[in-house]
Amino acid sequence: MTRLGKQSVLFIGIVFHLVYLWSIFDIYFITPLVHGMQLFLSTESPPAQRLFLMVAGDGLRADKCLEPWLRNSTTNEYEYAAPFLRSKILEEGTFGVSHTRMPTESRPGHVAIIAGFYEDVSAVTKGWKENPVNFDSVFNQSRHTWSFGSPDILPMFALGASDPNKVDMYSYGHEFEDFTKDTRDLDTFVFDHVERLFASAAEDPAVDAALRQDKIVFFLHLLGIDTAGHASRPYSEQYFQNIKHVDQGVQKIQKLVEDFYQDDKTAFVFTADHGMSDWGSHGDGHPDNTRTPLIAWGAGVAKPDKINPTGHDEFSIPWGLNEVKRVDVEQADIASLMTYLVGLDYPANSVGRLPLEFVDAPLSDKSGAIVANAREILEQYRIKEQQVQKAEVNFRPYALIENATDSLDSLTAKMVGAYDQEDYETAISLSHELMRLGLLGLRYLQTYNWLFLRTLVTMGFLGWILYALTSFLDFYILPKKIPAANGEILSFIAGSILAILFAVLYMQHAPAMHYLYAIFPIAFWETVLEYRRSLWEGLRILIWNVKGKVHNTWPKLIVEFIAFLALMEAIVSGYFHREVFSGIYGLVSLWPLVQDYSVCKKNKALVLSWFLTCWLMSTFTLLPVVKIESIEQIMVAGVMMVVMGIGSMIYLTRRSSKGVGYETSPFTLVVLGMQLGLLILSMAVTYSTIKVLQNGTGLPYGNQLVGWLVLVGSIVVPFLHLRNKYHDYRTRLLVLFLAFAPTFVLLTISYEGLFYVAFYTNLVCWVDLERKIYDERQARAKAAEKAAPVKTRKYDLVPNKENDNAVADGAERRLELADVRIALFFFFLTQIAFFGTGNIASISSFSLDSVYRLLPVFDPFLMGALLIFKILVPFAVISADLGLLTLRLGVKPSSLFTMVLSISDILTLNFFYLVLDEGSWLDIGMSISHYCIASLLCVFVIALEYFSEALVSGVTRETEHEHVE
């Protein structure tokens, strides 16, 4: 790769990180699906002719469904939200906890329940309403399925069926999903349409005949509980009433079914796709999100086990169900249970295991069903092994199966033989063992290429770090270009290695992304080796010399390097424990005293402001991420923003009148006045909207319209001022602060607005302190030069046409090692922007309450966009600050951003090796989020650079320097 310009390097950085962002999904979360398997019938004598699957929407937690809610003051007895379902647990069926997997979202949860496999995370991004991959399901194996509920869920399985006419859908429109209205209406729609379907059978013989077939399924998707939890939290009265409404509806449906069929051939399964956090969100692997109820009763379901009531722990003891056995299952096991109850073929892609403790059948029937279940899983292993073996050059079979005393085929034959000989206990035992081996073998095959791909990705990140560092030194440190060395030889070696890698990938039938994983490390390392002299020379100049004078010693460098590593590792730790950021802030508050005590003595008020704002900022990462809506905190933050705006306007006007700063033009005052008006209007409309929503009467259109107008207007107005040239940097910062202030009123529920005020104040202090320290250092250097002139040395930078790094006043200077600290500060502050008001690595740490003020009807993409916009606001301010700091310190534009670019992937590489695919789903989900955040930081920094250039346009270093106080 030849030497490239800065823009080309930034573009390569963006492409590289977007490509490598996907690497964890190709390594850790490859799709588990295989096709072409033989199907196996669960049972030839199914106990039920029909099955009702009732998924209590998104967000029904096991504890909230079954625990006591209220104590009756008259009877002194507890009231339960779901008394009918409790009666089924105690009298007719079997219950337990269904453990879901991350991400705890609707699509993967329903796929696990209905298809029996855990959809990989990458598939969730490929589409909601249609199947991103072709998978089999219980609905597809049924004779016919009627589904009722959400338009976001039903089409997933209807459009994926082998016969488009096999699944009927009865769904409401998206306008029904209004978070500000009575959420029970969503479930009422489902129950009413089930009643209408059965009522129509009296008038339509075709419907009557269809309903009386065997092997049929009724799917009731009940979304009201989820909507109530999002809007009011899962400990609210609304959530309780919605569970109660569902419980009454299920009772009504059972009565309807009994009256219609007049038999005992109906099985009922009640569960949820995921739970919900205390603050009304879901998505990660927190136990509140992964533990859902599973209650089954009716034909083929075992009666309550009161003889051996085991399975209870601290989680379920408060439910008052200790007299019956609790049987926990994995969510995918529900598909196998439903398959057996109505006598279907096991779904071809299912990895669920039939929970025999839920089954009421003779041992022979149980044995036959579990043998078929094991053969279905082993069939997947057999097909997967054939695919991998065909693709690999030197395939190694799964060790446990390969080295077993008996081969896989002989073990299968032994299992089937035991069943044929009516040795049912042995058949069941062998079935469980073979399912275990089969699932382990499937995992082995799915992770077969891990070592190879991990090596490519690691070399890619290391190569990018060195390539970015080499480019940074070339652009901003070296006085002249140093030619490449051994280019032809290195190109030949790189081409040869790449050809070998491509050949291996071709034989593996690797996807296109794998070729990109191979191209980047080869290209980066070739370039680094070609320009190794530039890398070495640039580091020597940066570390050792300023104007020809050696200014660093080895002990000092070692201490600084250790401090750098400690900060980076502390930031990594902060992703897991936000309190670490508070500790870092405490140390950072003392930085001016350590850096330059004389500056502190001359600027006591500024240093004190820095100290106070740092300690104030340190409190936010100690606050819980679980936030409850507080209109008082929102209004206090709004008042503080207004006061700061008015106070700053008065300050700037007085400065200009005294001739100290720029003249504050009438146009600027008009813009600032418009911004303050929008801010006050945002407070008024937010207060009114919150009060209306608390009453549950729906969001008035006028409130919604004004909210949107304020949000858009507050962003548009500042652009009128960006075209105004030669104005004080303080005015620019004030305009930007007020531009996003309404956002932190309209889209916050608690202390986020207070964070925004403190963050802005902290950044302003940082910019001023850095300039004071730099000016003091420059004054000392000039005094030292006059006292003892030094001779020019080898590494001096002199002004030249190729790299104008002159150090005279008003000219751009080259970067020094001391500037690395500024880049590290910026990098740390970006982490605070991420984690100051929550935990961005967890989907559950952000509440949708504020979004309802603008979007009362469910729209996941637009709602997500609003939340992301709010999250990104602090970065607009911090990017402007670094851009202004670049101007004030006299360094070349983009140089500080590029320095951050050179170090940010140290974090990414840390998190790449911390990605988990085993253990708790909370840990797995968080590790994915951490890697994605760290990887996208590079892209984000590049975007911030361009954004910063736009935000600071019109502010000139020379003019500003003349007017600095």
N, C-alpha and C positions, 0 to 999 in steps of 0.2 A: 504494500500500500504506500503510495507516495504521500509527501507532506501535503496536508489539506489546510484550508482556511478555517477560521473559527466557526462560521456558520455550518460548514460541512461536518465538523466534529460534533457540534450540537445536534445536528440532524441524525448522525449515526448513533449518538447517545440515546436519542428518543426511540429510534427503531430497535436498537439493542435491548433496551429495558422493556419495551412492550413485548418483544419476542420472548425474552427470558422470564418475564412475568408469568407466562403460561407454562414454564418448565415444570413447576411443582405439580400441575395437573397432569402433565404427561409422565411424571415420575411417580408421584404419590397417589394420584387419583385417576388412573386410567379406567375406562369403562369396563365393567365386569361382564358385559353381555357377550354371549356367543349364540350362534344360530345353527339350525340343522339337527337338533337333538330329537331322539325318539321320546314320545310322550308316554306317561305312565298313569293309569287310572288309580285314583285314591282308594276306591272301594266299589264293589259291585252291588252292595246292598246299603245304599245311603240311608241314614235315619230320617233325613228331612227331604221334603220335596221342594221347599222354597226357603230362602234366606233373606232376612232383613239386616242389612249393614247400616248402622246409624253412626255416622262420624259426627260428633258433637262440635262441628265447626273447627276452626282453628282455635287453639287457646284454652281448652278445658283441662285444667290441672287436676291430677288425681286427688290431691288433698282437698281442693275447694269443692270437688264433686261429692266427696264422701264424709268430710268432717262436719261436726256440728257448727252451726252458724250463730243461732240466737237462742237465748234461754227465755222460755215463756214465764212471765212474772206470776201468772196465776197457778200453773201446774208445777213450776220450778223444773220443767223438763226442757231439753234442748230441741230446737227446731232444725231439721235438716233440709238442705236445698233440694235433694232428690230422694224423697221417701219411697217412691215406687221402685226406683232402681235398687235402693237398699233392701227392699222386701225381696227382690229377685235374688240378691246375694245371700240373704239369710234363709230363704225358703226354697228356691227353685234351681239356681244355677251356680256357676263358678266365677270367681273374680280374681283379679290381680292387677299388677301394674305393668303396663306395656312401655318398654324402654325404647325411646326413639333415638335417632342419630342426628348429628349435625349435617347440614343446616336444618334447624327446626323451623322449616317453612312448609307451606301448604303442599306444594308440588311433590317434593321428595317424601313427605310424610304419607301422602295418599298413594304414591307409587309403592312404598314399602308395604302398606296395608293391603292393597288390591293386587299388586303384581308380585310381591314377595321378595323383592331385591332392593338393595340400597343404591339409589341412583347417585352416581358420582357427582361431586360438586360442579364440575364443568358442564354437565348436562343441564343444570338448572338455568344457565345463562343462554341456552339455545332456544328457549321458547316456553311459554306457559300453557297456551291453549292447545297446542299440537305436540305430539310426541317428538322430541328431538332425536330419539332413537327408537327403533322398532322393537318393542318388548311385548311379551305375552302377559295376560292378566286373568284374574278370576272371571271378570266380565266377558272376556273373549272366549273363555272355555264354557261359559254358561249357555243354556239354550236361548235365554233372553234376559236382558237386564233393563229395568226401568230406573232412571236416575232423576233425582230432584235436588235443586239447590243452586249454587253459585255458578254464574257464567264463566268464572275463572277456572273452575275445577272440572265440571262435567265434560266439556269437550275433549279433555286430555285422553279420556278412556273411550269415548264414543268414536273419535276420529282414529284411534289406534286399533279398533276391532277388526278382525279378519273379514267380517260381514258388516257393512255400514248400517244395515237394518237390524242388527242384533241388539243395539243399545238405543233406547229412547231417552230423550232429554226433556225435562221440564224445568227451565231456569228463568229467573227474573232478570230484569235489566240492571245495568250498572247503577242507574239512578236510585235503586233500592238501597244501595250500600251507603246510606247517609249516616255518618257518625253522630250527627246532632239530633237525631230523632229516635223513636222507640225501636231499639234493635230487635225486639221480639217479633216485629213484623216479618223479618227475614225468615224466621222459623215457622211462623204462621203460614206463610206462603207454601212451604214444603208440606206441612201437615194437611192443609186444605187441598192441595193438588193430589196427594195420595188418596184422600177421601173421594175426590172427583173421579179419579181413575177407577176405583172400585165401584162407585155409584154408576159409572157409565156401562159397567158390565151388565147391568140389568136391562139396558136398552140395546146393547150391541153384542150379539152372539160371538163375533170374532174376538172382541176384547175378553169376554167371559172365558172363551176357550183358551186364549193365550195365558190368562191368569191362572188357569187350572192345570197348566203343564207342570212337569217336574223339572228339576235343575234350573230354576229361575231365581233371579236375584233382584232385590229392591235396595237401591242405594239412596239414603237420605243424608244429604250434606247440610248440616245445620250451622250456619255462619253467625247467628246472633250472639252467641257467647263470646266469640272472638271480637266482634265489633264492640260489644259492651266492655270487654276488658281493655281494648285499645282506648276507648273513649273515657272510661271511668275507673280503670284499674280492677284487678281481679279480687280485691277485697271490698269492693263497693256494693252498695245496695242494688245497683243496676245489674251487676254480674250475678249476684245471688238470685235476683228475680228472673234473670234469663235462664239460669240452670233450672230453676223451679218450673219455668214455662216449658222447657224441653222435657223435663221429667213428666209433666202432665200430658204433653203431646205424645210421648212414647207410650204412656198408659192408654191413651185414646187410640193409638194405632194398633196396639195389641188387641184391644177390644174389637176394633173394626175387623181385624184379620180373623179372629176367632169366630165372629158372627158370619163372616163370608164363607170360610172354608169348612167350619164345623168338624175339624179334625185336629190332631196333635202332630202334624207334619211340618210345622214351621219352626225354624231356628232363628234366634235373635242374637246379634253381636253389636254391642255398644262400646265405642271407643272414641279417641280423638287423635288427630294427626300430630299434634304437639301441644305443649303447655303454654305457659305465659309467665313472664317475670312479674315481680311486684309492681313495677312501674309501667306495665301494660305493653311490653314488647316481647319479641321472640326472635330467634334466628341463631343464637349461639348454643352452646352445650350446657348451659347452667341446668342443674337438676330440676328447677321449677319448669324449665322448658322441655325436658326430656322424659318426665314421668307423667304418663297419661293413664286414665282408668281403662280397664278392659273388663267388661261384664258380659257374660254369655249365658243364655238360658233357652229352654225349648227343646225341640227334638234333637236327640243325640248329644246333648250337653250334660255333663255329670252334675249330680245334685251336690249341695254344699257338704263339704267334708267336716263334720263336727266331731268326729272321733279323733282325728289327728290335726288339730287346728294350728299348723305350723306356718312359718313364712313371715311372721310379723316382726317388726322392728320399731325403732323410735318414730319412724315416719308414719306408720299405719296404726300404731296403738291408740292414738287419740280418736280414731274413727269409730270406735265402739264396735268393731267387727271381729274381735279376737276369738269369738266362739266358732268361726269357720276358717278354713284354710285359705291362705293367700298364695296364689300361684303367679309368679312373675314370668313374663315372656319377652322376647325381642320382638320389635314391631313387625318384622317380616314373617314371624311365625303365625300371625293372624291370617295371612293368605292361605297357609296350609290348613289351618283349622276350618276356614270357610269352605275350602275345596273338599275336605272330607265330609263335612256336614251335608252337602248336597250332591256328593258323589261325582265330582268333576275330575278331569285330568289335572294333575299338578301343573301350574303354569311353567312353561319351559325354562324360564329364567329365574325361577324362585330359588332362594337359598334359605328359606324359612324351614323350620323343623316342626312337625306336628306336635303340639303340646298335649301329650296323652292324658295328663291330669284333667284336661277340660272335656275329655271324651267319655261318654257313657256307652260302652259297648263291650261285648265279650272279648276276652283276651285274643281270640283268633282274629277278630276283626281289627283290633288295635295293631296286632302284629302285621297283618297284611297291609294295613295303611302305612305303617312306618317303614316297611320294607320297600314299598313303592316310592315313598318319599326319599329314601336313601338312594335308590336306583336313579331317580330323577336328578339328584345332585351329582352322583358319580358320572352320569351321562354328560353333564356339563364339563366335568373335569376331563373326560375322554376326548371330547371335541376340542376343548381348549388346548390340551396337550398336543393334539395333532396339528393345530394351527401354529403353536410356538415351535414345535419340532421342525416343521417345514420351513420356518423362517430363520432358525438359528444355524450357525455354521457348526458349532460343537455343542449340541444340546445335552444338558445333564438333567435327567428326570428327577422328580421330587424325591429326596433322600428317604423319608419315612416310608413311602410306598415302595420305592425301589429296593430298600434293604429289609423290608418286612419278611417275616418267615414265610408267609404265603404271598403270592402275587395279588395284585388288585383284582384280577379276574377270578382267581381261586377264592379270595375272600368273599367276593360277590356271590359266587356259586355256593359257598358254604352258608351264607346268609339265606339265600333262596332255598337251599336244601333243608335247612333247619325249619323253615316255615312249612315246606312241603311235608316234612316228617312230623309236623304238629309240635315241634319243640319251640313253642312260641316265645318263651323267656329268652332262649339263646338267640332267636331271630331278632328280637327287639334289641338285645345287648349288642349284637353284631351291627345292626342298623345304625345305632347311635355312634358306634366306633367308626364305621365307614363314612357316615356323614361328617364326623369330625375330621377324618383324614381327607375326605373329598374337599371340604371347605379350606383346610390348610393347604391342600394341593392347588386349589384355585388361586389362593393368595400367592403362593410361591410362583405360579405361572404369570400372574398379573404383575409381580414385582421382579420378573426375571432380568430385566435390563437396567435395574437401578444403578449398579456400580458403574456401568458404561456411561449412562446419561448423567449421573452425578459428577463424574470426572469431567465430562465436556462442559457442564455448567460452571463448575468451580474454576476451571481454566479460563472460561469466558469472563467471569467476574474479575479474576485476578488480572487477566489481560486488559480489561477495560480500565481498571484502577491505574495501572501503569501507563496505559495509552493516554488516559485523560491527564495524568500528571505530566507526562512528557509534552503533551500539547499545551498545557498550562504554562510550563516553564518556557516553551518555545515562544508563546505569544507575549508573555509578560515579564520574563526574567532575562533571557539571553539578549545580549546587545546585538548579535548578528546571527544569521542562520548558520548552523553547522551541517555540512553535507552528510548524507547517509553513508554507511560503511557496509561492504559485502552484500550489497543489494541483490545481485544476480544469484549468488549462492543461496542466500536465505530464501529468495523467491522459489528456487528450484526445490529446496527442502520442504518449504511450506506447501508447494503444489503437490509434491509426492505424498506427504502426510494426508493432505485433504483428499487425494485420489483414493488412498487406502480406506479412509473413513467413509467416503461415499460408496465404495464397493461393499463394505460391511453393511452399511445402512440399506443399500439396494437389496442385498441378500436377505435382510430382515424384513423387507417390504415396509420399511419405516415411512411414516407420514412426512410431509414436506417440512414441518416444523423441526424435525430432528436434523435435517440437513442444515437448517439455519443455526441450530445449536453447535454444529461442527464448524461452520464457516467463520463465525465471530472470533473464537479463540485463536484460530490459525491466523486470521488477518491481524488481530491485535498484537499477538506475540511477534509476528514477523516485523511489524512496524516498530515495536519497542526495541527489538534487537538491531534493526537497521539504524535507528536513531538513539542508540544507547549512549553515544557520546554527548548528545544533547541533554539526555536525562542526567547523566553524571555531572556535566558542566553546570547545568542549571541548578542542581541541588547544591553544588559547591558555592555558587554565587549567592543563592538564597540564604544558605545557612551561615556562611563564614564571612561575607564581605559586605560592608556598606561604605561606598565611596573609597574603596581601596583599603579600608581599615578593618582588620579582623575584630569582630565584636562578639564572638561566641566562644565559649570554652567547652570542653567535653563534659565536665560535671554539670554545667548549666544545661547543655543539650540533653543529657541523660535525664535530668529532672523534668525538663519540659516534655520529653518523649513519654516518660512514665505518666505524667499528668494528662497528656493527650489520650493515652490508652485507657487510663482510669476514667476519664470523662466519657469516652465512647462506650466502655463497658457499663458505666453507670446509666447511660441513656438506654442501653439494651435492657438493663434491669428495670428501668422505669416503665418499660412497656408492660411488665408483669406486676410491678408495684408502683403505683403513681406517686406514693410518698417519697420515692427516691428523688423525684424532680423537686420536691420541696427542700430536701437536703441540699441539692445542688444550688438552688436559688439562695439558700442561706449562705453558702460559701461565696457565690457570685456577688452578693451584696457587699462583701469586704474587698472586692477586687480593686477599687480605686486606691485604697490604703496601701495595698501591696504594690500596685503598679507605680504610683507616683504620689508620694505623700505631700510634696510641695503643691501639686495641683489641688489636693484636698484642702489645704490651708487657704488657698486663694479663692476657692469656689465652695465654701462651706454649705451654702443653701442648696446648691446643685447636688453635692455629694449626699447631703441629708435626704434630699428628695429621692435620689437613687436608692439609698438604703431602705427608706420606708416603702417605696413601691416594690422593691424586691421581696421584702418580708410580707407585704400584702399579697403579692402574686404567689408566694409560697403557700398561702393558706388554701388556695383554690384546689390544688392537687391533694389536699387532705380532706376535702369535702367529699361526701359519697356521690357516686354517679347516679344513684337513685334519687330523682328529683320529683317533688310534688309541686303542683302548680301553686304559685304564690303571687297574687296580684300586687301585694305590697312590695315585694322585691322588684317586680317589673317596673312599677311606678317610681320607686326610689331611684332605680338606675336611670330611668327616663329623665327625672328631675336633675340628676347629676349631670347628664349629658347636656341638658339645656343650660344649666349654670355654667358648665365649662365652655360651652359655645359662646354665651354672652360675655363671660369674663375674658375669653381670648380675643373676641372682637374689640372690646374696650382696650385691652392691652396693646393690640396691634395698631389701633387708631392713635393711641397716645404716643407710641414709638415713632410712628410716621410724622406726627405733628411736631415732635421734638427733633426730627431730622436724623434719628438714630437708625431707623430701618427704612424699608421701601415705603413709598406712599401707598396707602390703602385707598384704592380707587373706589368711587361710588358704585361702579359695576360689581366689584368684589363684595361690597357691603350688601348689595341687592341679592347676590347669589347666597351669601351666608344667611341673610334674612329669610329667603325662601326655604333654605334647608332647615332653619329653626322652626319655621311654620309647619313644614312637613313632619318634623319630629314631634311637635306638640299635637298635631292631628293624629299621628300614629298612636300616641298615648291615649287620646280620647277614644278612638275607635277600638283599640285593644281592650280598654276598660269596659266599654259597652258590650263588646262581643263576648268577653269572658262571663259577664253577668248573665247574658242571654243564654249562653251554652250551659251554664250551671243550672238554669231552670229547665233544660231539656225540651225547649219549645222549638228548636230548629234555628238555623242561622238566617237572619234577615238578609235579603238580597242587597239592601243598601249597605250594610256593614261589610259584606263580602266585596262589593264594588269599591268602596272607599279604601278598604285594606289593600286591594290590588293596585289602585291608583297611587296610593302613598308609597308602596313598595317600588313600583316601577319609576315613579316620579323622583324618588330620592336617589335613584341610581342615574337617571338621565340628567338631572339638573347640574351635577358637578362637571359634566362634559362641556357645558357652556364656558366653564372657567378654565379648563385645561388648555384652551387656545390662547389664554391671556399670558403674555410673555413677561419675563423679568420681574417676577414677584417674589416676595419673601418665602423661603422654604417653610416657615412657620404657618403662613397662610395656606400653603398647599397641604400641609399635614392637617390643618383644621378642616379644610374643605373635604378631605378624604374621610376624616373621622366622622363628620356630620353626614356624609353620604351614606354610610352604612349603619349609623345610629338607629334609624327607624327599623332596620332589619332586626336589630337586637331588642326591639320592643315588640314587634309584630310576631316574631318567630321564636320567642323564648318562653320558658315556663317558670324559671326560678332565677338563679344568681348569674346567668350568662351575661346579662347586661352589665352587671357590676364587674365581671371579668373583663369585658370589652373596655370599660373605662380605665381600669387599672392597667391593662395591657398597653393601651395607647400611651398612658402617662409614663409607663416604664420605658417604652421605646423612645419617646422624646428625650427623656433623661439620658438614655444610652447614646443617642446621636450627639448631644451636646458634650457629654463627658469624653467621648472618643476624640472629638475635635480639640477640646481643651488639652488633653494628654498629648495629642500629636503636635499641637502648637508649641507646647512646653518642650517636647523632645527636639523639635526643629530649632528652637531658640538656643538650646544648649549645644546642639551640634554646630551652629554658626559661631557661637562664642568659642567653642573648642577649636574650630578651624582657624579663627583669627589668632588665637593664642599659640597654636602649634600646627602650622600647615603640614599636610602629609603629601607624600609623593604619589603619583598615580601608579596603581598596581595593575596586575594582569586582568583582574576581574572587574575593574571600574566600568560603569556604564556611561557612555558619552552620547550626547544627542547625535542621531544620524537619521537619514531618510528612511531606513528600513524599520527602525524601532525607536521612535521618539520617546525616550524615557528620561528626559531631562528633569532635574530636581529643582530648578529655580522656581521662585514664586510664580504662581499662575500657570505653570506647565505641569503636564502629567508626569508623575514620578513612577519609578518602578516599585514593585512590591518588596516588602521586607519580611523577615521571619516573624516580626512582631504582628504583622497583618494576619498571620494564621489564626491568632487569637480572635480577631474580629470575625473571621469566617466561622470559627468554632462557636462563638457567641450566637451568630445568626443561626447556625445549625441547631443549637440548643433551643433557641427561641421558637424555631419551627416545630419542635417537639412539644413545647408548651402550648403553642397554638392548637396542636392536635389534641392534647390531653388535658388542657386547662379546665374545660367544662364537662368532661366526661371521659369515656374510654372509647376512642374511635375504632379500636380493634374489635370491639364488641357491638354487633348490630343492636343488641338490647339496651345499650346505654343511652339511646336517643329516643325521646318520647314523641309521639305524633300529636300530642295535645295542641301544640301551637299551630300545626298545619291545618287542623280542623277550622281554624279561624278564617282561612282562605279557601280551603277545599273540603267542604263537608261531606262530599260524595267520594267514596273510595276510588283512588286512582294511584296505584303503587308507584308508577314511574314519575308522575308529576310531583307527588308527595316526596318521593326520594330526592328529586331534583331540588326541591325547596330546602330540605334538610342539608343536602350537600352544599348548597349555596351558603347557608348560614355557617356551616363548618369552615368554608373557605374564606369568609370575610376577614378574619384576623390576618390572613396571609397577604391580603391587599395592602394592609397597613404596614406589615413588616417588610414587604418588598419595596414599598415606597421609602421606608426608612433606610434600607440598605442602599438604595439608589442615591438618596440624598447624602448618605455617609460617604459613598464613593466620590461624589462631587466635592464634598467638604474636605476630604483627606487628600484630594488631588491625585488619586490613582486612576489608571485607565478604566474606561467604562467596561463593565462586565467582569472585571478582573476578580473582584471578591466573590461574585457568583460562581465563576469558574473554579476558584479555589475550593468552594463548598462542593462543587461537582466532583472534584478529585478525591474527596474523603468520604462522601456519603455512602458509597457502596461497601465500605467497611462494615457498616450496619447491616446492609443487605446480606452479605456473606455470612454474618453471624446468624441471621434468622433463617437462611437457607438450610443450615445444618440443625436448626431448632424446630423445623417443621416436623410435626408428629402425625402418624397415621394409626397409632395405637394408644391405648389408655383411655382416659375420660374424654368424652366428646367436647367438653368445655376446653380442655387443653388443646385438642386437635383444631377446633375452630379458631381459637386464639392464635395458634401458631401460623395458620394460613393467613389470617388478617395481618399479623405482624410482618410476615414476609411481603405481602402485597403492598403494605404501607411503605416499608423501607425501600422496596424496588421502585415504586412510583415516585419516591422523593426526588430521585434524579430528574425524572421527567418534569416533576413539579417545579424544581429549582430552575430548570430551563425556561419553563413557562413564566415563572416569577421574574426572570431576568427581562424578558420582553415586556411583561406587564409593568415592571418598574420603569423601564425607559419611557413608556407612555405616561406614567403617573408623574414623573419628575421633569417631563418636557417643559421647557420654559424657565426652569431654574438654572442659573449659570453659576459656576463656581467663582469666577472672577468677581462678578457684581455682588454676589452674596458675601464674599470675603471682605469686600470693602465696607460692608455695612454691619459686619458681625460685632456684637457688643463685646 
